């Protein structure tokens, strides 16, 4: 019986058997295949049939035997398949001959080929359990025999949930994508993929879109990599039902000095919930989000920082954050606020979540991480500065698929399971214990997991939380990636991140000739400080004083505000020089805005000739599309996401509901601008209501981070 074609039928399966080599055929007793009523007939490798009288020796078939051999013709060969364990399939073999034909199936495992008892039909039903080779012997009444092609039933023991699809017809399904490689010159380069299919797929590799003629197997192997081997690789798996392509991966071949890791970009989403409608308010998140955003900006991150979000706004922010991620990006998601844990799943509590906590009113952290992975990011970091007390033992879990084994995920928990996370009073501000030590180590040039271990040790030594709070780290990070790694931008993403979304300053001229400059400063994206600075006034303007306020008609429409965000002016003073500003007007809750905002700038001064105080006023309009650009509910004229620009500042929103449940734009003048009632959202569980949130945050696609 012939050996498997190519003698490498099983060579790429980890832990699978290998077929006998040609040397094995020469050095060991060949297989014995029996014909009915006949003694053993030895099979010589490489021959396609056995013929001859009983007792004839292999290789001594005569011309008459060869003529009779031709009387048996296989008209349908069995086909190789690649299937998941437990898959049912039938191998088929059909032949024609001058007499009645008999069939016998054989299988090979390791080097042992044996007859399958009872497998004497043209069809062989099998249930895939382990990878094996099969062949079928067909013989006639003259005891002539011919063998079918060897076929391989490749069985995949570990396949992601949902694969193959329910109505699978055998088209290729990729189950293993190649991984990005960084290889030193002269070292071996290996890329591997795998696909299921009926028939088993054929493979073809490409580099930079060019076909690699010599690479037609699942495993691409280059013994000595050269710099010219660098590029983008992908593989096409195809069979008679179609083709499917793997993910494209980058291969970098260089010297030892070029081995340092890098990011194609760095994006961070920071969410801090302080003011809750149905739960105790918190003090620390506002400062923690602010300080972390400043540190991440020093590391080159584009920071999206958000304060006091309800559930719809949190889901929207996450949805748009995910769309900013792309291949090779370092992504960080940080949350500070109320939270809980349920059977290993972590949930963040929005500011509008009712009592008690429940998954349908909260946001699943694991779901966010799963979607971050789908963007082919190089590093995913989740930092949870929240309690992990166990709640809802009888509730169902959110439906989250297992994470891909890509080795690029890091969890940093502020506290351990079923424990609380504590705030620390730090002078005028409060700060979380976790953030107190994270900001101490985050700028260090070391593997991110090692940096977090330093934080863990410091938290463990803090006497204020000894026995109460212990940080926990979980990760699959296989590479020594650090937050200090350099950025090597690529494609449209680099261009998008290189532009600023900040409002430009404006210069206003009063009738008296005095000029004032308006500046628009953002500490958070939903909080804008409008600042005015009077330029050198003319000689006839003495004792000038600027005031920035709302017009009287706007105040008449306003509702009584509760209070603006605490300590923002102090944070603003830590960033900007107060002596350069004459007056400041604070706009909060920008995501709630529904109309353009009109601000009035009053100049009070004394005329030297009359010694009388005079007041002149100017008005300026801030367009709602610019103020609430990241959470615009309707913006039909916005450009496409790929043409967007982004800036260096942080992006933030905040929800501060009024006593009547109406959202409003908070201002520093002591009043708030009216807005329409917030949209109502489905009360379905969290995993079902993130599907269509683009209308609420479509402008974020335009502006980038």
C-alpha positions as CSV (number, residue, x, y, z in Angstrom):
1,X,0.0,0.0,0.0
2,X,1.5,3.4,-0.9
3,X,2.6,5.8,1.8
4,X,0.9,9.1,2.2
5,X,1.6,11.5,-0.6
6,X,4.4,13.9,0.2
7,X,5.3,11.9,3.4
8,X,4.3,15.0,5.5
9,X,0.6,14.5,5.7
10,X,0.5,15.3,9.4
11,X,3.6,17.4,9.8
12,X,1.9,20.7,10.9
13,X,-0.4,19.4,13.7
14,X,0.9,20.1,17.2
15,X,1.1,16.9,19.1
16,X,-0.2,14.8,16.1
17,X,1.3,11.7,14.7
18,X,3.8,11.6,11.8
19,X,3.6,9.2,8.9
20,X,6.4,6.7,8.2
21,X,9.3,8.1,6.2
22,X,10.9,6.5,3.2
23,X,13.7,5.3,5.4
24,X,11.1,3.6,7.5
25,X,9.7,1.7,4.5
26,X,13.3,0.5,3.7
27,X,14.3,-0.5,7.2
28,X,11.1,-2.0,8.6
29,X,8.7,-4.7,7.6
30,X,6.1,-3.2,5.1
31,X,2.4,-3.2,5.8
32,X,0.5,-6.4,5.3
33,X,-2.7,-6.0,3.5
34,X,-4.8,-9.1,3.0
35,X,-7.0,-10.1,0.2
36,X,-9.8,-12.6,0.8
37,X,-8.6,-16.1,0.9
38,X,-5.0,-15.1,0.4
39,X,-1.8,-14.9,2.4
40,X,-0.2,-11.6,3.2
41,X,0.8,-9.5,0.2
42,X,3.6,-7.0,1.0
43,X,3.1,-3.5,-0.3
44,X,6.0,-1.8,-2.0
45,X,6.1,2.0,-1.5
46,X,5.3,4.1,-4.5
47,X,3.2,1.6,-6.4
48,X,-0.4,2.3,-7.2
49,X,-1.8,-1.2,-7.2
50,X,-1.2,-4.8,-6.3
51,X,-1.8,-7.6,-8.8
52,X,-0.7,-11.1,-9.5
53,X,-1.4,-14.7,-8.5
54,X,-1.6,-15.8,-4.9
55,X,1.9,-16.2,-3.5
56,X,3.4,-13.9,-6.0
57,X,6.2,-11.7,-4.8
58,X,5.9,-7.9,-4.8
59,X,7.4,-6.3,-7.8
60,X,7.1,-9.4,-10.0
61,X,3.7,-8.6,-11.7
62,X,3.7,-9.6,-15.3
63,X,2.2,-8.0,-18.4
64,X,-1.0,-10.0,-18.0
65,X,-1.3,-8.8,-14.4
66,X,-0.9,-5.2,-15.4
67,X,-3.6,-5.6,-18.0
68,X,-5.9,-7.0,-15.4
69,X,-4.9,-4.3,-13.0
70,X,-6.2,-1.7,-15.5
71,X,-9.6,-3.3,-15.3
72,X,-10.1,-1.7,-11.8
73,X,-10.4,2.1,-12.1
74,X,-11.2,4.4,-9.2
75,X,-13.8,6.9,-10.4
76,X,-14.3,8.9,-7.2
77,X,-11.4,9.4,-4.7
78,X,-12.1,10.2,-1.1
79,X,-11.3,13.7,0.0
80,X,-9.4,15.1,3.0
81,X,-11.3,17.2,5.5
82,X,-10.5,19.5,8.3
83,X,-13.2,19.5,11.0
84,X,-13.9,20.1,14.7
85,X,-14.0,17.2,17.1
86,X,-17.3,15.3,17.0
87,X,-18.1,16.3,13.4
88,X,-19.8,13.5,11.4
89,X,-18.8,12.9,7.9
90,X,-18.7,10.1,5.3
91,X,-15.7,9.2,3.2
92,X,-16.6,8.0,-0.3
93,X,-14.7,5.8,-2.7
94,X,-16.1,4.6,-6.1
95,X,-14.5,2.3,-8.6
96,X,-15.3,0.4,-11.8
97,X,-14.1,-3.1,-12.8
98,X,-14.9,-6.0,-15.0
99,X,-16.1,-8.2,-12.1
100,X,-17.8,-7.6,-8.8
101,X,-15.7,-5.3,-6.7
102,X,-15.0,-5.5,-3.0
103,X,-14.0,-2.6,-0.7
104,X,-11.9,-2.5,2.5
105,X,-11.0,0.7,4.4
106,X,-7.8,1.1,6.3
107,X,-6.6,3.8,8.7
108,X,-3.2,4.8,9.8
109,X,-2.3,6.2,13.2
110,X,1.4,6.9,13.8
111,X,3.2,4.3,11.8
112,X,0.6,1.6,12.4
113,X,-1.8,0.9,9.5
114,X,-4.6,-1.4,10.2
115,X,-7.8,-2.7,8.6
116,X,-11.0,-1.2,9.9
117,X,-13.3,-4.1,10.9
118,X,-16.6,-4.1,9.0
119,X,-15.6,-1.2,6.8
120,X,-16.3,-3.0,3.5
121,X,-18.6,-0.5,1.9
122,X,-17.8,2.2,-0.6
123,X,-18.9,4.7,2.1
124,X,-17.2,5.0,5.4
125,X,-19.1,7.0,8.1
126,X,-16.8,8.5,10.7
127,X,-17.2,10.7,13.7
128,X,-14.1,12.9,14.0
129,X,-12.2,12.1,17.2
130,X,-8.5,12.4,16.3
131,X,-6.5,13.1,13.3
132,X,-5.9,10.0,11.1
133,X,-5.1,9.0,7.6
134,X,-7.4,6.8,5.5
135,X,-7.3,4.8,2.3
136,X,-9.6,2.3,0.6
137,X,-8.5,-1.0,-1.1
138,X,-10.7,-2.2,-4.0
139,X,-10.2,-5.7,-5.3
140,X,-12.0,-7.9,-7.8
141,X,-12.7,-11.6,-8.0
142,X,-9.3,-12.2,-9.6
143,X,-7.7,-10.9,-6.5
144,X,-6.3,-7.9,-8.2
145,X,-6.4,-4.8,-6.0
146,X,-6.0,-1.0,-6.3
147,X,-5.8,1.6,-3.6
148,X,-7.4,5.0,-3.3
149,X,-5.4,8.2,-2.5
150,X,-4.5,8.7,1.1
151,X,-6.8,11.2,2.7
152,X,-6.4,13.0,6.0
153,X,-9.2,13.6,8.5
154,X,-7.7,16.5,10.4
155,X,-9.5,17.0,13.8
156,X,-9.3,20.3,15.7
157,X,-9.7,19.7,19.4
158,X,-10.0,23.4,20.4
159,X,-12.3,25.6,18.3
160,X,-13.8,28.9,19.4
161,X,-17.4,28.9,20.4
162,X,-19.7,29.5,17.4
163,X,-17.4,27.8,14.9
164,X,-18.2,26.4,12.5
165,X,-21.4,28.3,11.8
166,X,-24.7,26.5,12.2
167,X,-25.4,26.3,8.5
168,X,-21.9,25.4,7.6
169,X,-21.5,23.9,4.1
170,X,-17.8,23.2,4.2
171,X,-16.4,26.6,3.1
172,X,-13.1,27.5,4.7
173,X,-13.3,28.8,8.3
174,X,-10.2,30.4,9.8
175,X,-9.6,29.1,13.3
176,X,-6.0,30.2,13.8
177,X,-4.6,33.5,12.6
178,X,-0.9,34.2,12.3
179,X,0.7,36.4,14.9
180,X,2.9,39.5,14.5
181,X,6.6,38.6,14.6
182,X,9.8,40.5,15.4
183,X,12.8,38.5,14.2
184,X,16.5,39.1,14.3
185,X,18.3,38.9,11.0
186,X,19.5,35.4,10.4
187,X,17.1,33.8,12.8
188,X,14.2,31.5,11.6
189,X,10.8,33.1,10.8
190,X,7.7,31.1,11.3
191,X,4.0,32.0,10.7
192,X,1.2,29.6,11.1
193,X,-2.5,29.6,10.4
194,X,-5.3,27.0,10.3
195,X,-8.7,26.6,8.7
196,X,-11.5,24.1,8.7
197,X,-13.1,23.0,5.5
198,X,-14.7,20.2,3.6
199,X,-12.7,19.4,1.5
200,X,-9.7,20.4,3.5
201,X,-8.5,23.9,2.4
202,X,-5.4,24.6,0.4
203,X,-3.2,27.4,1.6
204,X,-1.4,30.2,-0.2
205,X,0.7,32.9,1.6
206,X,1.2,36.5,0.5
207,X,3.6,39.2,1.5
208,X,2.7,42.8,0.8
209,X,0.0,41.6,-1.5
210,X,2.5,39.5,-3.6
211,X,2.0,35.8,-4.0
212,X,4.8,33.6,-2.3
213,X,5.0,30.7,-4.8
214,X,7.0,28.4,-2.5
215,X,4.7,28.8,0.6
216,X,1.5,26.7,0.2
217,X,1.2,25.2,3.6
218,X,-0.4,26.2,6.9
219,X,3.1,26.9,8.2
220,X,5.3,29.5,6.6
221,X,8.9,28.8,7.5
222,X,12.0,30.8,6.5
223,X,15.2,29.3,7.9
224,X,17.3,32.5,7.8
225,X,15.2,35.7,7.8
226,X,16.5,38.7,5.9
227,X,15.5,42.3,6.2
228,X,13.8,42.0,2.9
229,X,11.4,39.4,4.5
230,X,9.9,42.2,6.5
231,X,6.4,43.2,5.5
232,X,2.7,42.4,5.9
233,X,1.8,38.7,5.6
234,X,-1.6,37.0,5.2
235,X,-2.7,33.6,4.0
236,X,-5.7,32.5,1.8
237,X,-7.4,29.3,2.7
238,X,-9.6,27.9,-0.2
239,X,-11.5,24.9,-1.3
240,X,-14.3,24.1,-3.8
241,X,-16.8,26.1,-1.7
242,X,-14.8,29.4,-1.6
243,X,-11.9,31.1,0.1
244,X,-11.2,32.9,3.4
245,X,-8.3,35.1,4.3
246,X,-6.5,35.3,7.6
247,X,-5.8,38.6,9.4
248,X,-2.9,40.5,8.0
249,X,0.1,40.6,10.4
250,X,3.3,42.6,10.3
251,X,6.7,40.9,10.4
252,X,9.7,43.0,11.4
253,X,13.2,41.6,10.6
254,X,16.1,43.6,12.0
255,X,19.1,43.7,14.2
256,X,19.2,43.4,18.0
257,X,19.0,47.2,18.3
258,X,15.7,47.3,16.4
259,X,13.9,44.8,18.6
260,X,12.3,47.5,20.9
261,X,8.6,47.4,20.9
262,X,6.5,50.3,19.7
263,X,2.9,51.3,19.3
264,X,1.2,52.6,16.2
265,X,-0.7,54.9,18.5
266,X,-1.8,55.2,22.1
267,X,-5.4,55.8,23.1
268,X,-6.9,55.9,26.6
269,X,-10.6,56.2,27.8
270,X,-10.9,57.3,31.4
271,X,-14.3,57.4,33.1
272,X,-14.9,58.8,36.6
273,X,-18.4,58.7,38.2
274,X,-18.7,61.0,41.2
275,X,-22.3,62.2,41.5
276,X,-24.9,59.4,41.7
277,X,-28.6,59.7,41.7
278,X,-29.4,56.6,43.9
279,X,-26.0,55.8,45.5
280,X,-23.6,57.6,47.8
281,X,-21.5,60.3,46.0
282,X,-17.7,59.8,45.7
283,X,-15.0,62.4,46.1
284,X,-11.9,60.9,44.4
285,X,-12.8,60.1,40.8
286,X,-12.7,63.7,39.5
287,X,-9.1,64.2,40.6
288,X,-8.0,60.7,39.8
289,X,-9.2,61.0,36.2
290,X,-7.6,64.4,35.9
291,X,-4.2,63.3,37.2
292,X,-4.1,60.1,35.2
293,X,-5.0,61.9,32.0
294,X,-2.1,64.3,32.6
295,X,0.4,61.5,33.1
296,X,-0.8,59.5,30.1
297,X,-0.5,62.6,27.9
298,X,3.2,62.7,29.0
299,X,3.5,59.1,27.7
300,X,2.0,60.1,24.3
301,X,-1.5,58.9,24.9
302,X,-4.5,60.6,23.3
303,X,-6.8,60.7,26.3
304,X,-10.6,60.6,26.3
305,X,-11.6,61.5,29.9
306,X,-15.3,61.4,30.9
307,X,-17.0,62.4,34.1
308,X,-20.4,61.4,35.6
309,X,-22.0,59.3,32.9
310,X,-25.4,57.7,32.8
311,X,-25.7,54.3,31.3
312,X,-26.5,55.4,27.8
313,X,-23.5,57.8,27.8
314,X,-21.1,55.2,29.1
315,X,-22.2,52.8,26.4
316,X,-21.9,55.5,23.8
317,X,-18.4,56.5,25.0
318,X,-17.2,52.9,24.9
319,X,-18.6,52.4,21.5
320,X,-16.8,55.4,20.1
321,X,-13.6,54.7,21.9
322,X,-13.5,51.2,20.3
323,X,-13.8,52.8,16.9
324,X,-10.7,54.9,17.6
325,X,-8.6,51.8,18.2
326,X,-6.8,50.1,15.3
327,X,-4.0,47.6,14.7
328,X,-0.9,48.1,16.8
329,X,-2.4,50.6,19.2
330,X,-1.8,50.6,23.0
331,X,-5.3,50.9,24.5
332,X,-6.1,51.8,28.2
333,X,-9.5,51.8,29.8
334,X,-9.7,53.2,33.3
335,X,-12.8,53.4,35.5
336,X,-13.2,55.0,38.9
337,X,-16.6,54.9,40.6
338,X,-19.1,52.4,42.1
339,X,-18.8,48.9,40.8
340,X,-19.3,45.3,41.8
341,X,-18.4,41.7,40.8
342,X,-20.6,38.8,40.0
343,X,-19.2,35.3,39.3
344,X,-15.9,36.7,38.0
345,X,-17.6,39.4,35.9
346,X,-17.0,43.0,36.7
347,X,-19.7,45.7,36.3
348,X,-19.4,49.5,36.4
349,X,-22.3,51.4,37.9
350,X,-23.5,54.5,35.9
351,X,-24.7,57.6,37.8
352,X,-28.4,56.8,37.0
353,X,-28.3,53.1,38.0
354,X,-31.1,52.3,40.5
355,X,-30.9,50.4,43.7
356,X,-29.9,47.6,43.9
357,X,-27.2,46.9,41.4
358,X,-28.1,44.7,38.5
359,X,-26.4,43.7,35.2
360,X,-29.1,45.2,33.0
361,X,-28.4,48.7,34.6
362,X,-24.6,48.4,34.5
363,X,-21.8,48.0,32.0
364,X,-19.8,44.8,31.7
365,X,-16.0,45.3,31.8
366,X,-15.2,42.0,30.2
367,X,-17.4,42.9,27.3
368,X,-15.3,46.0,26.7
369,X,-12.1,44.1,26.8
370,X,-13.4,41.5,24.3
371,X,-14.2,44.3,21.8
372,X,-10.8,46.0,22.4
373,X,-9.2,42.7,21.3
374,X,-11.2,42.7,18.1
375,X,-9.5,45.9,17.0
376,X,-6.1,44.0,16.7
377,X,-4.5,46.3,19.3
378,X,-1.0,45.5,20.4
379,X,-1.7,46.1,24.2
380,X,-5.0,46.2,26.1
381,X,-5.0,47.4,29.7
382,X,-8.0,47.6,32.0
383,X,-7.6,49.5,35.2
384,X,-10.5,49.2,37.6
385,X,-10.5,51.6,40.6
386,X,-13.7,50.3,42.0
387,X,-15.1,48.0,44.6
388,X,-15.5,44.3,43.8
389,X,-18.1,43.2,46.4
390,X,-20.1,40.2,45.2
391,X,-23.7,41.0,44.3
392,X,-26.6,39.4,42.5
393,X,-25.8,35.7,43.1
394,X,-29.0,34.7,41.3
395,X,-28.6,36.9,38.3
396,X,-27.6,35.6,34.8
397,X,-24.2,36.6,33.5
398,X,-23.7,38.9,30.6
399,X,-23.0,37.0,27.4
400,X,-19.3,37.4,26.7
401,X,-17.2,35.2,24.4
402,X,-13.9,33.9,25.6
403,X,-10.9,36.2,25.0
404,X,-8.6,35.3,22.1
405,X,-5.2,33.8,23.3
406,X,-3.2,36.7,21.8
407,X,-1.1,37.4,24.9
408,X,-1.7,41.2,25.0
409,X,-4.2,41.7,27.9
410,X,-3.6,43.2,31.4
411,X,-6.1,43.6,34.2
412,X,-5.2,45.9,37.1
413,X,-7.7,45.8,39.9
414,X,-7.5,48.4,42.7
415,X,-8.7,45.7,45.1
416,X,-9.2,41.9,45.4
417,X,-12.3,39.9,45.0
418,X,-15.2,40.6,47.3
419,X,-13.4,43.6,48.8
420,X,-13.8,47.4,48.7
421,X,-11.6,50.1,47.3
422,X,-10.9,53.1,49.5
423,X,-10.5,56.9,49.0
424,X,-7.8,58.9,50.8
425,X,-8.3,62.5,51.9
426,X,-5.4,64.5,50.5
427,X,-5.6,68.1,51.6
428,X,-8.3,69.8,49.6
429,X,-8.9,66.8,47.4
430,X,-9.6,63.1,47.8
431,X,-7.7,60.5,45.9
432,X,-8.1,56.7,45.6
433,X,-5.4,54.6,47.3
434,X,-4.8,52.8,44.0
435,X,-4.2,56.1,42.1
436,X,-2.0,57.4,44.9
437,X,0.6,54.8,44.0
438,X,-0.2,54.3,40.3
439,X,0.9,57.9,39.5
440,X,4.1,57.2,41.4
441,X,5.2,54.4,39.0
442,X,3.3,54.8,35.7
443,X,6.0,56.8,34.0
444,X,8.7,54.2,34.7
445,X,10.3,52.5,31.7
446,X,9.5,48.8,32.5
447,X,7.2,46.1,31.4
448,X,3.6,47.2,32.2
449,X,3.0,44.2,34.5
450,X,6.2,44.9,36.4
451,X,5.1,48.5,36.9
452,X,1.8,47.3,38.3
453,X,3.6,44.9,40.6
454,X,5.4,47.9,42.1
455,X,2.0,49.6,42.6
456,X,0.7,46.4,44.2
457,X,3.6,46.2,46.7
458,X,3.1,49.9,47.7
459,X,-0.6,49.5,48.2
460,X,0.1,46.4,50.3
461,X,2.5,48.4,52.5
462,X,0.1,51.3,53.1
463,X,-1.0,51.0,56.8
464,X,-4.3,52.8,56.2
465,X,-5.6,49.8,54.1
466,X,-3.7,46.9,55.6
467,X,-6.1,44.0,55.8
468,X,-8.7,45.9,53.8
469,X,-7.5,46.5,50.3
470,X,-5.0,44.5,48.3
471,X,-4.4,45.2,44.6
472,X,-4.8,42.3,42.1
473,X,-3.2,41.8,38.7
474,X,-4.2,39.4,36.0
475,X,-2.6,39.3,32.6
476,X,-1.6,37.3,29.5
477,X,1.1,39.7,28.4
478,X,3.8,37.6,26.7
479,X,6.0,40.5,25.4
480,X,7.9,43.1,27.4
481,X,5.7,46.0,26.3
482,X,5.9,49.2,28.3
483,X,3.7,52.3,28.4
484,X,6.9,54.3,27.6
485,X,7.4,52.5,24.2
486,X,7.8,54.9,21.3
487,X,5.0,55.6,18.8
488,X,5.5,54.9,15.1
489,X,2.3,56.2,13.5
490,X,1.0,54.6,10.4
491,X,-1.7,55.4,7.8
492,X,-4.7,57.6,8.4
493,X,-4.7,57.1,12.1
494,X,-1.5,59.1,12.5
495,X,-2.9,62.0,10.5
496,X,-6.2,61.9,12.4
497,X,-4.4,62.1,15.8
498,X,-2.1,64.9,14.7
499,X,-4.8,67.7,14.6
500,X,-6.4,69.6,17.5
501,X,-10.1,69.6,18.3
502,X,-9.8,72.6,20.7
503,X,-11.8,75.7,19.8
504,X,-9.5,78.5,18.6
505,X,-9.3,81.7,20.6
506,X,-11.3,84.7,19.5
507,X,-10.6,88.4,19.7
508,X,-13.5,90.8,20.3
509,X,-13.4,94.6,19.8
510,X,-15.6,96.9,21.8
511,X,-17.0,100.2,20.4
512,X,-14.5,102.1,22.6
513,X,-11.6,100.3,20.8
514,X,-10.7,98.0,23.6
515,X,-10.0,94.4,22.6
516,X,-10.5,91.2,24.6
517,X,-9.3,87.7,23.8
518,X,-11.5,84.7,24.6
519,X,-9.9,81.4,25.3
520,X,-11.6,78.0,25.6
521,X,-9.9,75.7,28.0
522,X,-10.9,72.0,28.6
523,X,-9.9,70.0,31.6
524,X,-12.5,67.4,30.6
525,X,-14.4,67.1,27.4
526,X,-17.8,67.9,29.0
527,X,-16.4,70.8,30.9
528,X,-15.2,73.9,29.2
529,X,-13.9,77.1,30.9
530,X,-14.4,80.2,28.8
531,X,-11.7,82.7,29.8
532,X,-11.4,86.4,28.9
533,X,-8.2,88.5,28.9
534,X,-8.3,92.2,28.2
535,X,-5.5,93.4,25.9
536,X,-3.8,96.8,26.4
537,X,-6.8,99.2,26.5
538,X,-6.8,102.7,24.7
539,X,-5.8,105.7,26.7
540,X,-9.4,106.9,27.1
541,X,-10.3,103.6,28.8
542,X,-9.3,103.6,32.5
543,X,-10.1,101.2,35.3
544,X,-11.4,98.5,33.0
545,X,-13.1,95.4,34.3
546,X,-14.4,92.4,32.3
547,X,-17.4,90.3,33.1
548,X,-18.4,87.2,31.3
549,X,-22.0,86.1,31.8
550,X,-25.2,84.8,30.1
551,X,-27.5,87.3,28.4
552,X,-30.6,88.3,30.5
553,X,-33.0,86.4,28.2
554,X,-30.9,83.3,28.6
555,X,-31.0,83.6,32.4
556,X,-34.8,84.0,32.3
557,X,-35.0,80.6,30.6
558,X,-32.6,78.9,32.9
559,X,-33.4,76.6,35.8
560,X,-31.9,76.8,39.2
561,X,-28.6,74.8,39.2
562,X,-27.5,72.5,42.0
563,X,-23.8,73.1,42.1
564,X,-21.0,73.0,39.6
565,X,-18.2,70.4,39.7
566,X,-16.2,70.8,42.9
567,X,-12.5,71.9,42.7
568,X,-12.4,72.4,39.0
569,X,-11.1,76.0,39.4
570,X,-8.3,74.6,41.6
571,X,-7.4,72.0,39.0
572,X,-7.6,74.7,36.3
573,X,-5.2,76.9,38.3
574,X,-2.7,74.0,38.4
575,X,-2.6,74.0,34.6
576,X,-3.0,77.6,33.5
577,X,-1.7,80.9,35.0
578,X,-4.5,82.7,36.7
579,X,-2.8,86.1,36.4
580,X,-3.2,85.9,32.7
581,X,-7.0,85.7,32.9
582,X,-9.4,88.5,33.8
583,X,-12.6,86.4,34.1
584,X,-13.7,82.8,33.8
585,X,-17.1,81.3,32.9
586,X,-17.5,77.6,33.4
587,X,-19.6,75.4,31.1
588,X,-20.4,71.9,32.4
589,X,-22.4,69.0,31.1
590,X,-21.7,69.8,27.5
591,X,-23.3,66.5,26.3
592,X,-26.7,67.8,27.4
593,X,-26.6,70.9,25.1
594,X,-29.4,71.2,22.5
595,X,-28.9,74.8,21.3
596,X,-26.2,77.2,20.5
597,X,-24.8,79.0,23.6
598,X,-24.7,82.8,23.6
599,X,-22.3,84.4,26.0
600,X,-22.1,88.1,26.9
601,X,-18.9,90.0,27.6
602,X,-19.3,93.2,29.5
603,X,-16.6,95.8,29.7
604,X,-16.9,98.3,32.6
605,X,-14.6,101.3,32.5
606,X,-14.2,104.9,33.4
607,X,-14.0,107.8,30.9
608,X,-11.3,110.2,32.0
609,X,-13.2,113.3,30.6
610,X,-16.5,112.7,32.5
611,X,-15.2,110.4,35.3
612,X,-18.3,108.3,34.7
613,X,-18.5,104.5,34.6
614,X,-19.5,103.1,31.2
615,X,-20.5,99.6,30.2
616,X,-20.2,98.2,26.7
617,X,-21.4,94.7,25.9
618,X,-20.6,92.2,23.2
619,X,-22.0,88.8,22.5
620,X,-20.5,85.7,21.0
621,X,-22.1,82.4,20.0
622,X,-20.7,79.0,20.7
623,X,-22.2,76.4,18.3
624,X,-23.7,73.4,19.9
625,X,-21.9,71.1,17.4
626,X,-18.5,72.4,18.7
627,X,-19.4,72.3,22.4
628,X,-21.0,68.9,22.4
629,X,-19.0,67.5,19.4
630,X,-18.3,64.1,21.0
631,X,-21.9,63.4,22.0
632,X,-23.9,65.2,19.3
633,X,-27.2,63.4,19.0
634,X,-27.9,64.5,15.4
635,X,-25.3,65.7,13.0
636,X,-26.2,64.6,9.5
637,X,-23.5,66.7,7.8
638,X,-20.5,65.4,9.6
639,X,-17.6,64.0,7.5
640,X,-16.6,60.4,7.4
641,X,-14.6,58.9,10.3
642,X,-11.5,58.3,8.1
643,X,-11.2,62.0,7.3
644,X,-11.4,63.1,11.0
645,X,-8.9,65.0,13.0
646,X,-8.0,64.8,16.7
647,X,-6.2,66.9,19.2
648,X,-3.8,66.6,22.1
649,X,-6.3,67.6,24.8
650,X,-8.5,65.3,26.8
651,X,-12.1,64.6,25.9
652,X,-14.7,64.4,28.6
653,X,-18.4,64.5,29.3
654,X,-20.4,64.7,32.5
655,X,-24.0,64.1,33.5
656,X,-25.4,66.1,36.4
657,X,-29.2,65.6,36.4
658,X,-31.4,68.2,38.0
659,X,-34.0,67.4,40.7
660,X,-36.7,67.0,38.1
661,X,-34.8,64.5,36.1
662,X,-34.1,67.0,33.3
663,X,-30.6,67.2,31.9
664,X,-29.1,70.7,31.7
665,X,-26.0,72.6,30.8
666,X,-24.2,73.7,34.0
667,X,-22.6,77.1,33.9
668,X,-20.5,79.1,36.2
669,X,-22.9,82.0,36.4
670,X,-25.2,80.3,38.9
671,X,-27.8,79.2,36.3
672,X,-28.2,76.4,33.8
673,X,-29.3,76.4,30.2
674,X,-32.4,74.3,29.5
675,X,-32.3,71.2,27.4
676,X,-34.7,68.7,26.1
677,X,-35.6,65.6,28.1
678,X,-33.0,62.8,27.8
679,X,-33.7,60.1,25.4
680,X,-35.2,56.9,26.8
681,X,-33.3,53.7,26.3
682,X,-34.2,50.1,26.3
683,X,-34.3,48.3,29.7
684,X,-32.9,45.2,28.1
685,X,-29.7,43.8,29.7
686,X,-26.5,45.6,29.0
687,X,-25.2,43.3,26.3
688,X,-28.2,44.1,24.1
689,X,-28.3,47.9,24.2
690,X,-24.9,48.9,22.8
691,X,-25.7,47.9,19.2
692,X,-26.8,51.3,17.8
693,X,-25.4,54.2,19.6
694,X,-23.7,56.0,16.7
695,X,-26.4,58.7,16.6
696,X,-25.5,59.8,20.1
697,X,-21.8,60.0,19.6
698,X,-21.3,60.3,15.8
699,X,-19.3,63.5,16.1
700,X,-16.6,61.6,18.0
701,X,-15.9,59.8,14.8
702,X,-15.3,63.1,13.1
703,X,-12.9,64.5,15.6
704,X,-11.0,61.5,16.9
705,X,-9.6,61.6,20.4
